[in-house]
Amino acid sequence: MIELIRLDPTIKLDVRYATEKNFLGRQVYTTARVFLQPEPAGSVVAVHRQLGERGLGLAIFDGYRPWSITKLFWESVKPEHRIFVADPATGSNHNRGCAVDLSLFDRKTGELSLLLRHRLQLQGLRASSNLASQSLPPQSPDRAVDSAVPNANQQ
């Protein structure tokens, strides 16, 4: 695993699980650090640098997640809400260090984009959710990601 900001310290970290600002309402990580496998880490850095040409950057909320945290999430939610968390019996791409929760931020203001808060499953750098870029204005931050991330609209 590689610590993401060691590859590019201009990536913004906003690791909510290292604070009380998360769905559990309590800190579950001891530090605000993000780790990924080498290939996805390199892809995240490459996209972040391409977005920099447009005055944008990536803000990272989570990357590698220890299995114990996945188990904690599973045990902390009601059974009817478990569709929103990974089953610890199979784990998740977060447990494997190849998923990242992210958004965009404006490099001038530091403000996060609320338009693109989705999970990017980094397997050949494909988004796990559709960006629906056809309905976005030409200068939106999501258009910038759409052109910077190959195959972003494919599952």
Secondary structure, DSSP 4 states (H G I P E B T S, - for coil): -EEHHHH-TTSEE--GGGSS-STTSS---SS---EE-HHHHHHHHHHHHHHHTTTEEEEEEE----HHHHHHHHHHS-GGGGGGS--TTT--TTTTT-EEEEEEEETTT-PBPSS--EEEETTTT--SS---GGGS-TTSHHHHHHHHSTTTT--
